[in-house]
Structure formats: C-alpha cells, structure tokens
C-alpha cells in the first residue's frame, strides 16, 4: 500500500474477521478478535474499496 | 527534415509541458484521507477464539446496529448509533434453522432474519425478539 500515492501504513489490525462501511461512508467497522473497532476519517472521504 | 537543434528544442518543450502537467496535478490533488480510531468495544469472548464473523450493519433513520454471529449461532448485537460510544445491546441464540450468514435486519427491537429465495420452502422465517 505504501507504493500508492498518499498511502501511509501506520498500523494494522490482526485477526480481522469482518469489516463493513456504513451507508454514509463516514465510519469503518472492524471486528478484530473479540473487539469491535470503529474508524473514522478526519476529513470527508469516500471509501473506494470493498470488504468482500 | 528538422535540424538537430530544433529536435532538441521541441523535445525540451515537450518534457517541460509534461513535468508542468505532473506538477499541476500533484498540487491540485485532494489531501489524502487520514483515519483514526473513533472508539472500540470489547465483545464477550466466544467459545472458539476469534470466532466473530458475518458482521452486518442495520440502520433506521435514527438508529444503527451491528450484528456478528459466532459458530455457535449466537448473534451479538451492538448499538453503534453513537459511533463514539458503542454499547452491547444484547446476545441471542439463533435457532438452528437460521443458516450461518443469513442477512439480519433489526427493526424496532425485532431481529429479522432474511431467507434467500433459493432456500424458501414455503415457510415464513420467524422473527426473533431480542429486547
């Protein structure tokens, strides 16, 4: 990913078994092990990838 | 036929135009998105480690829920209406007749399990009360 312009990997989640993006594309929901993580963007952004 | 000087000049101009276009594009490019952790919630441990899957979002005009299912067919429901403060809404044991990965919709405290057309046998899937 670091080869893509503007991408900078600063961390990772392990044992991710699920990921979804809400309909407003304002949050990413991750299931990592027994934890739910909610990620958001500092700026308005549009997710352009699929969790499938 | 072009003289070598003219060839070099035109090549130089073309290169300058290309570099200028690249520079202009980089200046106009939108700032890269940055992500940060809004919140996290520890879910009840599953019998089998790392067993939560089939994450699904259900939302109405005013509420938003996440559901995950484990291999024991236990559905865990998280209220994420307030993204900065997710709360565990409940856990229900799904009937064995509910297949793994069936889409789940939460409406007014009732979990509805959708049944794919291919598996319909003329029976209506029951609603599951979880509140």
N, CA and C atoms of all chains as a GROMACS GRO file, in nm:
protein
  549
    1UNK      N    1   0.080  -0.121   0.000
    1UNK     CA    2   0.000   0.000   0.000
    1UNK      C    3   0.084   0.127   0.000
    2UNK      N    4   0.203   0.117   0.060
    2UNK     CA    5   0.286   0.238   0.069
    2UNK      C    6   0.332   0.284  -0.068
    3UNK      N    7   0.317   0.198  -0.168
    3UNK     CA    8   0.356   0.239  -0.304
    3UNK      C    9   0.251   0.330  -0.366
    4UNK      N   10   0.132   0.331  -0.308
    4UNK     CA   11   0.028   0.417  -0.362
    4UNK      C   12   0.047   0.559  -0.311
    5UNK      N   13   0.030   0.657  -0.398
    5UNK     CA   14   0.046   0.796  -0.354
    5UNK      C   15  -0.053   0.829  -0.243
    6UNK      N   16  -0.003   0.892  -0.140
    6UNK     CA   17  -0.090   0.934  -0.031
    6UNK      C   18  -0.120   0.827   0.071
    7UNK      N   19  -0.069   0.703   0.049
    7UNK     CA   20  -0.093   0.596   0.144
    7UNK      C   21   0.024   0.581   0.238
    8UNK      N   22  -0.006   0.570   0.362
    8UNK     CA   23   0.098   0.554   0.462
    8UNK      C   24   0.047   0.459   0.568
    9UNK      N   25   0.101   0.340   0.572
    9UNK     CA   26   0.056   0.240   0.668
    9UNK      C   27   0.119   0.269   0.803
   10UNK      N   28   0.035   0.296   0.901
   10UNK     CA   29   0.088   0.332   1.033
   10UNK      C   30   0.051   0.227   1.138
   11UNK      N   31  -0.021   0.127   1.099
   11UNK     CA   32  -0.057   0.024   1.195
   11UNK      C   33  -0.141  -0.083   1.127
   12UNK      N   34  -0.175  -0.183   1.202
   12UNK     CA   35  -0.256  -0.289   1.143
   12UNK      C   36  -0.341  -0.356   1.251
   13UNK      N   37  -0.450  -0.414   1.208
   13UNK     CA   38  -0.536  -0.491   1.296
   13UNK      C   39  -0.518  -0.637   1.260
   14UNK      N   40  -0.507  -0.720   1.362
   14UNK     CA   41  -0.488  -0.862   1.336
   14UNK      C   42  -0.616  -0.939   1.368
   15UNK      N   43  -0.622  -1.059   1.318
   15UNK     CA   44  -0.739  -1.146   1.338
   15UNK      C   45  -0.869  -1.076   1.298
   16UNK      N   46  -0.865  -1.004   1.188
   16UNK     CA   47  -0.985  -0.935   1.141
   16UNK      C   48  -1.075  -1.036   1.071
   17UNK      N   49  -1.196  -1.049   1.124
   17UNK     CA   50  -1.290  -1.145   1.065
   17UNK      C   51  -1.407  -1.075   0.997
   18UNK      N   52  -1.413  -0.944   1.009
   18UNK     CA   53  -1.522  -0.874   0.942
   18UNK      C   54  -1.492  -0.726   0.929
   19UNK      N   55  -1.539  -0.667   0.822
   19UNK     CA   56  -1.522  -0.524   0.802
   19UNK      C   57  -1.640  -0.471   0.722
   20UNK      N   58  -1.697  -0.363   0.767
   20UNK     CA   59  -1.810  -0.302   0.696
   20UNK      C   60  -1.794  -0.151   0.696
   21UNK      N   61  -1.854  -0.088   0.598
   21UNK     CA   62  -1.856   0.058   0.589
   21UNK      C   63  -2.002   0.101   0.593
   22UNK      N   64  -2.033   0.201   0.674
   22UNK     CA   65  -2.173   0.241   0.682
   22UNK      C   66  -2.216   0.315   0.555
   23UNK      N   67  -2.347   0.333   0.543
   23UNK     CA   68  -2.401   0.387   0.417
   23UNK      C   69  -2.356   0.530   0.391
   24UNK      N   70  -2.323   0.602   0.496
   24UNK     CA   71  -2.277   0.740   0.476
   24UNK      C   72  -2.127   0.746   0.448
   25UNK      N   73  -2.063   0.630   0.453
   25UNK     CA   74  -1.919   0.619   0.430
   25UNK      C   75  -1.841   0.706   0.527
   26UNK      N   76  -1.894   0.721   0.646
   26UNK     CA   77  -1.825   0.802   0.745
   26UNK      C   78  -1.749   0.718   0.846
   27UNK      N   79  -1.782   0.592   0.855
   27UNK     CA   80  -1.716   0.505   0.952
   27UNK      C   81  -1.684   0.369   0.890
   28UNK      N   82  -1.576   0.311   0.940
   28UNK     CA   83  -1.541   0.173   0.907
   28UNK      C   84  -1.555   0.093   1.036
   29UNK      N   85  -1.618  -0.022   1.026
   29UNK     CA   86  -1.635  -0.109   1.142
   29UNK      C   87  -1.551  -0.234   1.120
   30UNK      N   88  -1.469  -0.266   1.219
   30UNK     CA   89  -1.379  -0.380   1.209
   30UNK      C   90  -1.402  -0.472   1.327
   31UNK      N   91  -1.406  -0.601   1.300
   31UNK     CA   92  -1.404  -0.698   1.409
   31UNK      C   93  -1.265  -0.760   1.409
   32UNK      N   94  -1.194  -0.737   1.518
   32UNK     CA   95  -1.059  -0.790   1.532
   32UNK      C   96  -1.055  -0.871   1.660
   33UNK      N   97  -1.051  -1.002   1.644
   33UNK     CA   98  -1.059  -1.088   1.762
   33UNK      C   99  -1.195  -1.070   1.828
   34UNK      N  100  -1.193  -1.036   1.957
   34UNK     CA  101  -1.318  -1.012   2.028
   34UNK      C  102  -1.346  -0.863   2.044
   35UNK      N  103  -1.290  -0.783   1.959
   35UNK     CA  104  -1.309  -0.639   1.973
   35UNK      C  105  -1.368  -0.577   1.847
   36UNK      N  106  -1.456  -0.483   1.871
   36UNK     CA  107  -1.510  -0.402   1.762
   36UNK      C  108  -1.434  -0.270   1.760
   37UNK      N  109  -1.386  -0.234   1.643
   37UNK     CA  110  -1.316  -0.106   1.627
   37UNK      C  111  -1.395  -0.020   1.529
   38UNK      N  112  -1.413   0.104   1.566
   38UNK     CA  113  -1.480   0.198   1.477
   38UNK      C  114  -1.379   0.303   1.434
   39UNK      N  115  -1.359   0.313   1.304
   39UNK     CA  116  -1.263   0.409   1.249
   39UNK      C  117  -1.338   0.519   1.173
   40UNK      N  118  -1.286   0.636   1.181
   40UNK     CA  119  -1.346   0.746   1.108
   40UNK      C  120  -1.239   0.828   1.040
   41UNK      N  121  -1.282   0.910   0.948
   41UNK     CA  122  -1.187   0.995   0.878
   41UNK      C  123  -1.183   1.134   0.937
   42UNK      N  124  -1.065   1.194   0.935
   42UNK     CA  125  -1.053   1.332   0.985
   42UNK      C  126  -1.112   1.431   0.885
   43UNK      N  127  -1.111   1.391   0.759
   43UNK     CA  128  -1.171   1.475   0.657
   43UNK      C  129  -1.281   1.394   0.592
   44UNK      N  130  -1.364   1.464   0.514
   44UNK     CA  131  -1.465   1.391   0.441
   44UNK      C  132  -1.394   1.304   0.338
   45UNK      N  133  -1.426   1.178   0.339
   45UNK     CA  134  -1.359   1.086   0.246
   45UNK      C  135  -1.461   0.989   0.194
   46UNK      N  136  -1.427   0.928   0.084
   46UNK     CA  137  -1.513   0.828   0.026
   46UNK      C  138  -1.436   0.698   0.016
   47UNK      N  139  -1.486   0.598   0.085
   47UNK     CA  140  -1.420   0.467   0.077
   47UNK      C  141  -1.442   0.411  -0.062
   48UNK      N  142  -1.338   0.357  -0.118
   48UNK     CA  143  -1.349   0.310  -0.255
   48UNK      C  144  -1.308   0.165  -0.267
   49UNK      N  145  -1.323   0.094  -0.154
   49UNK     CA  146  -1.285  -0.046  -0.160
   49UNK      C  147  -1.397  -0.130  -0.103
   50UNK      N  148  -1.390  -0.258  -0.126
   50UNK     CA  149  -1.495  -0.348  -0.080
   50UNK      C  150  -1.441  -0.433   0.031
   51UNK      N  151  -1.530  -0.470   0.123
   51UNK     CA  152  -1.488  -0.558   0.232
   51UNK      C  153  -1.502  -0.703   0.193
   52UNK      N  154  -1.558  -0.731   0.077
   52UNK     CA  155  -1.577  -0.870   0.036
   52UNK      C  156  -1.447  -0.926  -0.018
   53UNK      N  157   1.332   1.810  -4.337
   53UNK     CA  158   1.393   1.743  -4.223
   53UNK      C  159   1.434   1.846  -4.118
   54UNK      N  160   1.407   1.814  -3.991
   54UNK     CA  161   1.436   1.908  -3.884
   54UNK      C  162   1.583   1.905  -3.847
   55UNK      N  163   1.634   2.021  -3.816
   55UNK     CA  164   1.773   2.028  -3.770
   55UNK      C  165   1.782   1.974  -3.630
   56UNK      N  166   1.898   1.918  -3.592
   56UNK     CA  167   1.914   1.862  -3.456
   56UNK      C  168   1.879   1.962  -3.346
   57UNK      N  169   1.912   2.089  -3.367
   57UNK     CA  170   1.882   2.189  -3.265
   57UNK      C  171   1.731   2.202  -3.245
   58UNK      N  172   1.658   2.197  -3.357
   58UNK     CA  173   1.512   2.209  -3.346
   58UNK      C  174   1.453   2.087  -3.276
   59UNK      N  175   1.511   1.969  -3.305
   59UNK     CA  176   1.462   1.847  -3.239
   59UNK      C  177   1.482   1.858  -3.088
   60UNK      N  178   1.603   1.901  -3.048
   60UNK     CA  179   1.631   1.915  -2.904
   60UNK      C  180   1.539   2.017  -2.840
   61UNK      N  181   1.514   2.127  -2.914
   61UNK     CA  182   1.427   2.231  -2.858
   61UNK      C  183   1.286   2.180  -2.838
   62UNK      N  184   1.233   2.112  -2.942
   62UNK     CA  185   1.096   2.063  -2.930
   62UNK      C  186   1.085   1.954  -2.824
   63UNK      N  187   1.191   1.870  -2.812
   63UNK     CA  188   1.191   1.767  -2.708
   63UNK      C  189   1.191   1.831  -2.570
   64UNK      N  190   1.271   1.935  -2.555
   64UNK     CA  191   1.276   2.004  -2.427
   64UNK      C  192   1.144   2.068  -2.390
   65UNK      N  193   1.079   2.130  -2.488
   65UNK     CA  194   0.949   2.193  -2.463
   65UNK      C  195   0.847   2.088  -2.422
   66UNK      N  196   0.849   1.975  -2.495
   66UNK     CA  197   0.753   1.868  -2.462
   66UNK      C  198   0.775   1.817  -2.321
   67UNK      N  199   0.902   1.798  -2.284
   67UNK     CA  200   0.932   1.750  -2.149
   67UNK      C  201   0.886   1.850  -2.044
   68UNK      N  202   0.908   1.977  -2.073
   68UNK     CA  203   0.866   2.080  -1.978
   68UNK      C  204   0.715   2.079  -1.959
   69UNK      N  205   0.644   2.062  -2.070
   69UNK     CA  206   0.497   2.057  -2.061
   69UNK      C  207   0.453   1.939  -1.976
   70UNK      N  208   0.517   1.823  -1.998
   70UNK     CA  209   0.480   1.703  -1.922
   70UNK      C  210   0.506   1.723  -1.773
   71UNK      N  211   0.626   1.774  -1.741
   71UNK     CA  212   0.659   1.797  -1.599
   71UNK      C  213   0.564   1.899  -1.536
   72UNK      N  214   0.529   2.000  -1.613
   72UNK     CA  215   0.437   2.101  -1.560
   72UNK      C  216   0.300   2.040  -1.532
   73UNK      N  217   0.256   1.950  -1.622
   73UNK     CA  218   0.126   1.885  -1.603
   73UNK      C  219   0.128   1.797  -1.479
   74UNK      N  220   0.239   1.722  -1.462
   74UNK     CA  221   0.250   1.636  -1.344
   74UNK      C  222   0.250   1.721  -1.216
   75UNK      N  223   0.323   1.830  -1.218
   75UNK     CA  224   0.331   1.916  -1.100
   75UNK      C  225   0.194   1.976  -1.069
   76UNK      N  226   0.126   2.022  -1.174
   76UNK     CA  227  -0.006   2.083  -1.154
   76UNK      C  228  -0.103   1.982  -1.097
   77UNK      N  229  -0.096   1.857  -1.145
   77UNK     CA  230  -0.186   1.753  -1.096
   77UNK      C  231  -0.159   1.725  -0.949
   78UNK      N  232  -0.031   1.721  -0.912
   78UNK     CA  233   0.002   1.691  -0.772
   78UNK      C  234  -0.043   1.804  -0.680
   79UNK      N  235  -0.037   1.926  -0.729
   79UNK     CA  236  -0.080   2.039  -0.647
   79UNK      C  237  -0.231   2.038  -0.629
   80UNK      N  238  -0.302   2.001  -0.737
   80UNK     CA  239  -0.448   2.002  -0.731
   80UNK      C  240  -0.504   1.881  -0.659
   81UNK      N  241  -0.423   1.775  -0.642
   81UNK     CA  242  -0.473   1.651  -0.582
   81UNK      C  243  -0.529   1.678  -0.442
   82UNK      N  244  -0.641   1.611  -0.410
   82UNK     CA  245  -0.701   1.630  -0.279
   82UNK      C  246  -0.609   1.572  -0.172
   83UNK      N  247  -0.612   1.628  -0.055
   83UNK     CA  248  -0.530   1.574   0.052
   83UNK      C  249  -0.570   1.431   0.083
   84UNK      N  250  -0.473   1.349   0.115
   84UNK     CA  251  -0.502   1.208   0.140
   84UNK      C  252  -0.584   1.195   0.269
   85UNK      N  253  -0.679   1.101   0.267
   85UNK     CA  254  -0.761   1.083   0.386
   85UNK      C  255  -0.680   1.025   0.501
   86UNK      N  256  -0.714   1.066   0.617
   86UNK     CA  257  -0.649   1.012   0.736
   86UNK      C  258  -0.756   0.944   0.820
   87UNK      N  259  -0.722   0.834   0.876
   87UNK     CA  260  -0.815   0.758   0.956
   87UNK      C  261  -0.770   0.758   1.102
   88UNK      N  262  -0.863   0.755   1.187
   88UNK     CA  263  -0.830   0.743   1.328
   88UNK      C  264  -0.935   0.656   1.397
   89UNK      N  265  -0.896   0.604   1.510
   89UNK     CA  266  -0.987   0.519   1.586
   89UNK      C  267  -1.087   0.608   1.658
   90UNK      N  268  -1.213   0.589   1.627
   90UNK     CA  269  -1.319   0.665   1.693
   90UNK      C  270  -1.350   0.602   1.828
   91UNK      N  271  -1.358   0.472   1.830
   91UNK     CA  272  -1.389   0.402   1.955
   91UNK      C  273  -1.367   0.253   1.936
   92UNK      N  274  -1.367   0.182   2.046
   92UNK     CA  275  -1.364   0.037   2.036
   92UNK      C  276  -1.440  -0.024   2.152
   93UNK      N  277  -1.486  -0.145   2.134
   93UNK     CA  278  -1.568  -0.212   2.234
   93UNK      C  279  -1.526  -0.357   2.242
   94UNK      N  280  -1.496  -0.401   2.363
   94UNK     CA  281  -1.465  -0.543   2.383
   94UNK      C  282  -1.595  -0.622   2.385
   95UNK      N  283  -1.603  -0.722   2.301
   95UNK     CA  284  -1.722  -0.805   2.296
   95UNK      C  285  -1.704  -0.925   2.388
   96UNK      N  286  -1.812  -0.986   2.431
   96UNK     CA  287  -1.799  -1.107   2.514
   96UNK      C  288  -1.716  -1.211   2.442
   97UNK      N  289  -1.625  -1.278   2.513
   97UNK     CA  290  -1.541  -1.377   2.446
   97UNK      C  291  -1.623  -1.491   2.389
   98UNK      N  292  -1.582  -1.539   2.277
   98UNK     CA  293  -1.650  -1.653   2.215
   98UNK      C  294  -1.587  -1.782   2.263
   99UNK      N  295  -1.662  -1.891   2.253
   99UNK     CA  296  -1.611  -2.022   2.295
   99UNK      C  297  -1.487  -2.057   2.212
  100UNK      N  298  -1.499  -2.036   2.084
  100UNK     CA  299  -1.386  -2.056   1.993
  100UNK      C  300  -1.318  -1.920   1.973
  101UNK      N  301  -1.187  -1.912   1.992
  101UNK     CA  302  -1.119  -1.782   1.976
  101UNK      C  303  -1.139  -1.722   1.836
  102UNK      N  304  -1.149  -1.589   1.833
  102UNK     CA  305  -1.163  -1.515   1.707
  102UNK      C  306  -1.276  -1.569   1.620
  103UNK      N  307  -1.390  -1.590   1.684
  103UNK     CA  308  -1.499  -1.661   1.617
  103UNK      C  309  -1.610  -1.568   1.568
  104UNK      N  310  -1.594  -1.438   1.590
  104UNK     CA  311  -1.698  -1.348   1.541
  104UNK      C  312  -1.684  -1.328   1.390
  105UNK      N  313  -1.794  -1.340   1.322
  105UNK     CA  314  -1.791  -1.316   1.178
  105UNK      C  315  -1.931  -1.279   1.130
  106UNK      N  316  -1.944  -1.265   1.000
  106UNK     CA  317  -2.070  -1.217   0.941
  106UNK      C  318  -2.114  -1.085   1.003
  107UNK      N  319  -2.022  -0.992   1.003
  107UNK     CA  320  -2.052  -0.857   1.050
  107UNK      C  321  -2.154  -0.793   0.956
  108UNK      N  322  -2.258  -0.735   1.015
  108UNK     CA  323  -2.364  -0.676   0.933
  108UNK      C  324  -2.413  -0.548   0.997
  109UNK      N  325  -2.443  -0.448   0.917
  109UNK     CA  326  -2.495  -0.320   0.967
  109UNK      C  327  -2.645  -0.312   0.937
  110UNK      N  328  -2.720  -0.275   1.038
  110UNK     CA  329  -2.863  -0.246   1.019
  110UNK      C  330  -2.887  -0.103   1.063
  111UNK      N  331  -2.961  -0.028   0.986
  111UNK     CA  332  -2.986   0.108   1.029
  111UNK      C  333  -3.125   0.156   0.991
  112UNK      N  334  -3.178   0.238   1.078
  112UNK     CA  335  -3.304   0.306   1.050
  112UNK      C  336  -3.270   0.455   1.040
  113UNK      N  337  -3.372   0.539   1.039
  113UNK     CA  338  -3.345   0.683   1.032
  113UNK      C  339  -3.274   0.733   1.156
  114UNK      N  340  -3.298   0.665   1.268
  114UNK     CA  341  -3.245   0.717   1.395
  114UNK      C  342  -3.149   0.624   1.466
  115UNK      N  343  -3.142   0.499   1.425
  115UNK     CA  344  -3.057   0.404   1.497
  115UNK      C  345  -2.971   0.324   1.402
  116UNK      N  346  -2.860   0.275   1.457
  116UNK     CA  347  -2.770   0.192   1.377
  116UNK      C  348  -2.715   0.080   1.466
  117UNK      N  349  -2.726  -0.041   1.416
  117UNK     CA  350  -2.679  -0.156   1.492
  117UNK      C  351  -2.583  -0.239   1.408
  118UNK      N  352  -2.493  -0.306   1.479
  118UNK     CA  353  -2.407  -0.405   1.415
  118UNK      C  354  -2.443  -0.541   1.473
  119UNK      N  355  -2.439  -0.642   1.390
  119UNK     CA  356  -2.456  -0.777   1.441
  119UNK      C  357  -2.339  -0.862   1.394
  120UNK      N  358  -2.297  -0.951   1.481
  120UNK     CA  359  -2.197  -1.051   1.444
  120UNK      C  360  -2.246  -1.185   1.496
  121UNK      N  361  -2.209  -1.288   1.430
  121UNK     CA  362  -2.254  -1.423   1.467
  121UNK      C  363  -2.130  -1.511   1.486
  122UNK      N  364  -2.136  -1.599   1.586
  122UNK     CA  365  -2.025  -1.694   1.603
  122UNK      C  366  -2.069  -1.832   1.555
  123UNK      N  367  -1.975  -1.923   1.560
  123UNK     CA  368  -2.003  -2.055   1.503
  123UNK      C  369  -2.104  -2.134   1.587
  124UNK      N  370  -2.132  -2.086   1.709
  124UNK     CA  371  -2.236  -2.150   1.791
  124UNK      C  372  -2.373  -2.089   1.763
  125UNK      N  373  -2.380  -2.006   1.663
  125UNK     CA  374  -2.505  -1.941   1.621
  125UNK      C  375  -2.556  -1.840   1.724
  126UNK      N  376  -2.464  -1.782   1.800
  126UNK     CA  377  -2.501  -1.674   1.892
  126UNK      C  378  -2.482  -1.541   1.819
  127UNK      N  379  -2.590  -1.461   1.815
  127UNK     CA  380  -2.580  -1.331   1.750
  127UNK      C  381  -2.558  -1.224   1.856
  128UNK      N  382  -2.452  -1.147   1.838
  128UNK     CA  383  -2.421  -1.036   1.929
  128UNK      C  384  -2.462  -0.907   1.860
  129UNK      N  385  -2.535  -0.824   1.933
  129UNK     CA  386  -2.590  -0.701   1.876
  129UNK      C  387  -2.527  -0.580   1.946
  130UNK      N  388  -2.472  -0.490   1.869
  130UNK     CA  389  -2.407  -0.371   1.924
  130UNK      C  390  -2.478  -0.248   1.870
  131UNK      N  391  -2.515  -0.159   1.961
  131UNK     CA  392  -2.577  -0.034   1.921
  131UNK      C  393  -2.465   0.066   1.889
  132UNK      N  394  -2.454   0.106   1.765
  132UNK     CA  395  -2.350   0.200   1.724
  132UNK      C  396  -2.413   0.331   1.675
  133UNK      N  397  -2.533   0.358   1.725
  133UNK     CA  398  -2.599   0.484   1.687
  133UNK      C  399  -2.509   0.603   1.716
  134UNK      N  400  -2.445   0.597   1.833
  134UNK     CA  401  -2.341   0.694   1.866
  134UNK      C  402  -2.206   0.626   1.843
  135UNK      N  403  -2.144   0.659   1.731
  135UNK     CA  404  -2.022   0.590   1.693
  135UNK      C  405  -1.910   0.602   1.794
  136UNK      N  406  -1.911   0.707   1.872
  136UNK     CA  407  -1.803   0.725   1.969
  136UNK      C  408  -1.831   0.650   2.099
  137UNK      N  409  -1.947   0.590   2.109
  137UNK     CA  410  -1.981   0.518   2.230
  137UNK      C  411  -2.066   0.396   2.199
  138UNK      N  412  -2.007   0.295   2.135
  138UNK     CA  413  -2.084   0.175   2.104
  138UNK      C  414  -2.120   0.099   2.231
  139UNK      N  415  -2.238   0.041   2.233
  139UNK     CA  416  -2.280  -0.033   2.352
  139UNK      C  417  -2.334  -0.170   2.311
  140UNK      N  418  -2.307  -0.266   2.396
  140UNK     CA  419  -2.356  -0.401   2.371
  140UNK      C  420  -2.505  -0.404   2.398
  141UNK      N  421  -2.584  -0.432   2.296
  141UNK     CA  422  -2.730  -0.429   2.312
  141UNK      C  423  -2.784  -0.563   2.357
  142UNK      N  424  -2.717  -0.670   2.323
  142UNK     CA  425  -2.765  -0.800   2.366
  142UNK      C  426  -2.707  -0.914   2.285
  143UNK      N  427  -2.734  -1.034   2.332
  143UNK     CA  428  -2.693  -1.154   2.258
  143UNK      C  429  -2.812  -1.249   2.253
  144UNK      N  430  -2.833  -1.309   2.141
  144UNK     CA  431  -2.942  -1.406   2.129
  144UNK      C  432  -2.888  -1.534   2.064
  145UNK      N  433  -2.943  -1.644   2.110
  145UNK     CA  434  -2.910  -1.773   2.048
  145UNK      C  435  -3.005  -1.793   1.932
  146UNK      N  436  -2.952  -1.794   1.814
  146UNK     CA  437  -3.038  -1.810   1.697
  146UNK      C  438  -3.083  -1.956   1.686
  147UNK      N  439  -3.203  -1.977   1.636
  147UNK     CA  440  -3.249  -2.114   1.614
  147UNK      C  441  -3.157  -2.185   1.515
  148UNK      N  442  -3.151  -2.315   1.531
  148UNK     CA  443  -3.064  -2.392   1.443
  148UNK      C  444  -3.107  -2.379   1.297
  149UNK      N  445  -3.234  -2.343   1.276
  149UNK     CA  446  -3.283  -2.334   1.139
  149UNK      C  447  -3.229  -2.211   1.066
  150UNK      N  448  -3.172  -2.118   1.143
  150UNK     CA  449  -3.115  -1.999   1.079
  150UNK      C  450  -2.976  -2.035   1.028
  151UNK      N  451  -2.961  -2.023   0.902
  151UNK     CA  452  -2.832  -2.061   0.843
  151UNK      C  453  -2.728  -1.954   0.870
  152UNK      N  454  -2.606  -1.997   0.880
  152UNK     CA  455  -2.496  -1.904   0.903
  152UNK      C  456  -2.486  -1.805   0.787
  153UNK      N  457  -2.480  -1.679   0.824
  153UNK     CA  458  -2.462  -1.578   0.721
  153UNK      C  459  -2.591  -1.523   0.665
  154UNK      N  460  -2.705  -1.572   0.714
  154UNK     CA  461  -2.831  -1.514   0.669
  154UNK      C  462  -2.834  -1.365   0.704
  155UNK      N  463  -2.875  -1.282   0.614
  155UNK     CA  464  -2.879  -1.138   0.645
  155UNK      C  465  -2.972  -1.109   0.762
  156UNK      N  466  -2.930  -1.021   0.849
  156UNK     CA  467  -3.007  -0.985   0.969
  156UNK      C  468  -3.046  -0.838   0.960
  157UNK      N  469  -3.169  -0.810   0.992
  157UNK     CA  470  -3.216  -0.672   0.994
  157UNK      C  471  -3.281  -0.646   1.129
  158UNK      N  472  -3.249  -0.535   1.189
  158UNK     CA  473  -3.306  -0.501   1.319
  158UNK      C  474  -3.404  -0.386   1.300
  159UNK      N  475  -3.528  -0.409   1.340
  159UNK     CA  476  -3.629  -0.305   1.327
  159UNK      C  477  -3.710  -0.300   1.456
  160UNK      N  478  -3.702  -0.188   1.524
  160UNK     CA  479  -3.783  -0.171   1.644
  160UNK      C  480  -3.763  -0.280   1.747
  161UNK      N  481  -3.641  -0.323   1.766
  161UNK     CA  482  -3.615  -0.425   1.868
  161UNK      C  483  -3.644  -0.566   1.822
  162UNK      N  484  -3.675  -0.583   1.697
  162UNK     CA  485  -3.701  -0.717   1.644
  162UNK      C  486  -3.596  -0.750   1.540
  163UNK      N  487  -3.532  -0.862   1.558
  163UNK     CA  488  -3.433  -0.905   1.459
  163UNK      C  489  -3.502  -0.991   1.355
  164UNK      N  490  -3.489  -0.950   1.232
  164UNK     CA  491  -3.550  -1.026   1.123
  164UNK      C  492  -3.440  -1.094   1.044
  165UNK      N  493  -3.455  -1.223   1.028
  165UNK     CA  494  -3.355  -1.298   0.952
  165UNK      C  495  -3.410  -1.321   0.812
  166UNK      N  496  -3.342  -1.268   0.716
  166UNK     CA  497  -3.389  -1.284   0.578
  166UNK      C  498  -3.351  -1.422   0.527
  167UNK      N  499  -3.436  -1.474   0.445
  167UNK     CA  500  -3.412  -1.608   0.390
  167UNK      C  501  -3.392  -1.597   0.239
  168UNK      N  502  -3.279  -1.645   0.193
  168UNK     CA  503  -3.258  -1.640   0.048
  168UNK      C  504  -3.367  -1.715  -0.027
  169UNK      N  505  -3.404  -1.662  -0.142
  169UNK     CA  506  -3.509  -1.724  -0.223
  169UNK      C  507  -3.482  -1.870  -0.250
  170UNK      N  508  -3.356  -1.903  -0.267
  170UNK     CA  509  -3.322  -2.040  -0.306
  170UNK      C  510  -3.352  -2.142  -0.196
  171UNK      N  511  -3.365  -2.093  -0.071
  171UNK     CA  512  -3.388  -2.187   0.038
  171UNK      C  513  -3.532  -2.182   0.092
  172UNK      N  514  -3.617  -2.104   0.028
  172UNK     CA  515  -3.754  -2.096   0.076
  172UNK      C  516  -3.827  -2.227   0.053
  173UNK      N  517  -3.892  -2.274   0.158
  173UNK     CA  518  -3.965  -2.399   0.148
  173UNK      C  519  -4.113  -2.377   0.177
  174UNK      N  520  -4.159  -2.256   0.157
  174UNK     CA  521  -4.299  -2.227   0.182
  174UNK      C  522  -4.328  -2.188   0.326
  175UNK      N  523  -4.226  -2.181   0.409
  175UNK     CA  524  -4.245  -2.144   0.549
  175UNK      C  525  -4.189  -2.005   0.572
  176UNK      N  526  -4.260  -1.927   0.652
  176UNK     CA  527  -4.210  -1.795   0.686
  176UNK      C  528  -4.110  -1.807   0.799
  177UNK      N  529  -3.998  -1.742   0.783
  177UNK     CA  530  -3.897  -1.743   0.890
  177UNK      C  531  -3.948  -1.660   1.008
  178UNK      N  532  -3.941  -1.713   1.132
  178UNK     CA  533  -3.993  -1.636   1.245
  178UNK      C  534  -3.904  -1.517   1.278
  179UNK      N  535  -3.966  -1.417   1.338
  179UNK     CA  536  -3.890  -1.303   1.389
  179UNK      C  537  -3.831  -1.340   1.524
  180UNK      N  538  -3.722  -1.277   1.558
  180UNK     CA  539  -3.656  -1.306   1.685
  180UNK      C  540  -3.658  -1.182   1.772
  181UNK      N  541  -3.722  -1.193   1.887
  181UNK     CA  542  -3.724  -1.080   1.977
  181UNK      C  543  -3.595  -1.081   2.060
  182UNK      N  544  -3.529  -0.970   2.063
  182UNK     CA  545  -3.404  -0.967   2.140
  182UNK      C  546  -3.404  -0.862   2.248
  183UNK      N  547  -3.514  -0.783   2.263
  183UNK     CA  548  -3.517  -0.686   2.372
  183UNK      C  549  -3.625  -0.725   2.472
   0.00000   0.00000   0.00000
